[in-house]
Amino acid sequence: MASVSVDEAMRRAIELAARGLGTTSPNPVVGCVLLDTEGEVVGEGFHAYAGGPHAEIVALAQAGARARGGTAVVTLEPCDHTGRTGPCSHALIAAGVSRVVIAVPDPNPVASGGAATLRAAGVQVALGVRAQEAEAGNVAWLTSMRRGWPYVIWKYAATLDGRSAAADGTSMWITSEAARVDVHALRGTVDAVLAGVGTVLTDDPRLTARNLRDGTLAIRQPLRVVVDSSGRTPADARVRDGAARTWVATAAEVGAGPDGRVDLAALLAELHHRGVRAALLEGGPTLAGAFLAAGLIDRIVGYVAPKLLGAGPTALLDAGVSTIADAIDLEITDVTRVGPDLRITALPRKREG
Ligand SMILES: NC(=O)c1ccc[n+]([C@@H]2O[C@H](COP(=O)([O-])OP(=O)(O)OC[C@H]3O[C@@H](n4cnc5c(N)ncnc54)[C@H](OP(=O)(O)O)[C@@H]3O)[C@@H](O)[C@H]2O)c1
């Protein structure tokens, strides 16, 4: 087999890491490629699920004795602690790997230190190869670990004139089946789905990740969270069915903000504590406005249908903006056609001061 460069190997490791998206939480996604002394690929691995073997261990098992003297190319600094599995730094040293190339250092204080352990054992360590790309592939986990609360994606559906329902309240369906299938795939990549009690009372959604054609539930279901200050979620609401775990987060349990409603920062801190690294906020417009006003949204995914309504509720209510100079500026990072609809992905620009 032909030899590959470390850069090519890292590109492959990033691809491998992505296969774990949605199933590794509360752990990161990680990919690893092992090259022998000639630069030939002798092992590949990715972390598939929490508690399962780490990417390095999978790649080392494939490589066997051929790892000796070789190079491990890994998207995240190898862990240095014994959790549900042993430290990867020690496994790499024991296998006789002579060089470890890392894209991104581990921000998790519990697991970091792998690079230092490797260096102390005489292993050459290089950091920063394809760091931006690897960072993007792990953005939710890295962001949440660095700051202590989940990466929050606000998803909404609207007509081209920004409406989320018609004047009579009907809203099913604004977007196409293709867009709704896409949303279910998005739910499958996060650890929690959030909705305000207003949406639960009006639409009675299930908030599960499932196959829209036959209703089959995805194997891994995100935690369903209803943000409900005074516990108005009906006992027979669909979110309370047994299809997935549900948490009705009340102000009494989480804490109240100055308006008496659920304190959103405290809610996110509690979700982080419960192992949630990526959360999908599915609305509605009141809760989305409150999250945006508090600067708690990291990414926006808007599904825009080629329809006009001219009247009816808008997809977003008060977000703390009263004058154009205060508009929440966005950077559009992707525009994709999904069936007849557009999926627009945007990042809120950080505000000054
Ligand atoms: N197009 C879309 O993508 C989309 C998505 C979802 C929903 N919707 C539509 O939205 C409509 C419901 O709108 P909505 O605005 O009433 O629902 P919502 O945003 O889901 O729920 C709002 C409620 O959340 C509760 N809440 C708890 N803590 C809060 C906080 N810190 N800040 C703000 N709210 C907090 C409040 O009730 P308490 O104070 O009692 O807790 C508030 O009334 C439905 O018609 C639904 O179809 C559209």
The ligand as an SDF file (V2000), in Angstrom:
LIG
                    3D

 48 52  0  0  0  0  0  0  0  0999 V2000
  -42.0970   27.4250   13.2090 N   0  0  0  0  0  0  0  0  0  0  0  0
  -41.4270   26.8530   14.1400 C   0  0  0  0  0  0  0  0  0  0  0  0
  -40.2830   26.4620   13.9260 O   0  0  0  0  0  0  0  0  0  0  0  0
  -42.0440   26.6390   15.4720 C   0  0  0  0  0  0  0  0  0  0  0  0
  -41.3860   25.8800   16.4200 C   0  0  0  0  0  0  0  0  0  0  0  0
  -41.9680   25.7040   17.6570 C   0  0  0  0  0  0  0  0  0  0  0  0
  -43.2030   26.2840   17.9060 C   0  0  0  0  0  0  0  0  0  0  0  0
  -43.8230   27.0040   16.9590 N   0  0  0  0  0  0  0  0  0  0  0  0
  -45.1310   27.6240   17.2280 C   0  0  0  0  0  0  0  0  0  0  0  0
  -45.0100   28.4810   18.3270 O   0  0  0  0  0  0  0  0  0  0  0  0
  -46.2700   28.5860   18.9640 C   0  0  0  0  0  0  0  0  0  0  0  0
  -46.0940   28.6270   20.4620 C   0  0  0  0  0  0  0  0  0  0  0  0
  -45.4060   29.7960   20.7460 O   0  0  0  0  0  0  0  0  0  0  0  0
  -44.9860   30.2330   22.1780 P   0  0  0  0  0  0  0  0  0  0  0  0
  -44.1270   31.4360   22.0240 O   0  0  0  0  0  0  0  0  0  0  0  0
  -46.1660   30.3080   23.0740 O   0  0  0  0  0  0  0  0  0  0  0  0
  -44.1690   28.9550   22.6650 O   0  0  0  0  0  0  0  0  0  0  0  0
  -42.7800   28.6490   23.3360 P   0  0  0  0  0  0  0  0  0  0  0  0
  -41.7590   29.6670   23.0240 O   0  0  0  0  0  0  0  0  0  0  0  0
  -42.5090   27.2440   23.0210 O   0  0  0  0  0  0  0  0  0  0  0  0
  -43.1410   28.7160   24.8800 O   0  0  0  0  0  0  0  0  0  0  0  0
  -43.1640   29.9320   25.5300 C   0  0  0  0  0  0  0  0  0  0  0  0
  -43.3120   29.6790   26.9860 C   0  0  0  0  0  0  0  0  0  0  0  0
  -42.1030   29.1500   27.5190 O   0  0  0  0  0  0  0  0  0  0  0  0
  -42.1230   29.4060   28.9010 C   0  0  0  0  0  0  0  0  0  0  0  0
  -40.8380   29.8330   29.3910 N   0  0  0  0  0  0  0  0  0  0  0  0
  -40.2120   29.3170   30.4870 C   0  0  0  0  0  0  0  0  0  0  0  0
  -39.1030   29.9830   30.7480 N   0  0  0  0  0  0  0  0  0  0  0  0
  -38.9860   30.9530   29.8310 C   0  0  0  0  0  0  0  0  0  0  0  0
  -38.0470   31.9800   29.6280 C   0  0  0  0  0  0  0  0  0  0  0  0
  -36.9690   32.1340   30.4040 N   0  0  0  0  0  0  0  0  0  0  0  0
  -38.2470   32.8300   28.5960 N   0  0  0  0  0  0  0  0  0  0  0  0
  -39.3150   32.6990   27.7920 C   0  0  0  0  0  0  0  0  0  0  0  0
  -40.2620   31.7490   27.9490 N   0  0  0  0  0  0  0  0  0  0  0  0
  -40.0930   30.8760   28.9680 C   0  0  0  0  0  0  0  0  0  0  0  0
  -43.1340   30.5220   29.1400 C   0  0  0  0  0  0  0  0  0  0  0  0
  -44.2780   29.9920   29.7980 O   0  0  0  0  0  0  0  0  0  0  0  0
  -44.2120   29.8420   31.3820 P   0  0  0  0  0  0  0  0  0  0  0  0
  -43.7590   31.1810   31.9070 O   0  0  0  0  0  0  0  0  0  0  0  0
  -45.5540   29.4360   31.7950 O   0  0  0  0  0  0  0  0  0  0  0  0
  -43.1930   28.7990   31.6540 O   0  0  0  0  0  0  0  0  0  0  0  0
  -43.5260   30.9360   27.7480 C   0  0  0  0  0  0  0  0  0  0  0  0
  -44.8470   31.3870   27.6460 O   0  0  0  0  0  0  0  0  0  0  0  0
  -47.0850   27.4280   18.4740 C   0  0  0  0  0  0  0  0  0  0  0  0
  -48.1240   27.9120   17.6910 O   0  0  0  0  0  0  0  0  0  0  0  0
  -46.1420   26.6240   17.6480 C   0  0  0  0  0  0  0  0  0  0  0  0
  -46.7810   26.0640   16.5250 O   0  0  0  0  0  0  0  0  0  0  0  0
  -43.2730   27.1990   15.7570 C   0  0  0  0  0  0  0  0  0  0  0  0
  1  2  1  0
  2  3  2  0
  2  4  1  0
  4  5  1  0
  4 48  2  0
  5  6  2  0
  6  7  1  0
  7  8  2  0
  8  9  1  0
  8 48  1  0
  9 10  1  0
  9 46  1  0
 10 11  1  0
 11 12  1  0
 11 44  1  0
 12 13  1  0
 13 14  1  0
 14 15  2  0
 14 16  1  0
 14 17  1  0
 17 18  1  0
 18 19  2  0
 18 20  1  0
 18 21  1  0
 21 22  1  0
 22 23  1  0
 23 24  1  0
 23 42  1  0
 24 25  1  0
 25 26  1  0
 25 36  1  0
 26 27  1  0
 26 35  1  0
 27 28  2  0
 28 29  1  0
 29 30  1  0
 29 35  2  0
 30 31  1  0
 30 32  2  0
 32 33  1  0
 33 34  2  0
 34 35  1  0
 36 37  1  0
 36 42  1  0
 37 38  1  0
 38 39  2  0
 38 40  1  0
 38 41  1  0
 42 43  1  0
 44 45  1  0
 44 46  1  0
 46 47  1  0
M  CHG  2   8   1  16  -1
M  END
$$$$
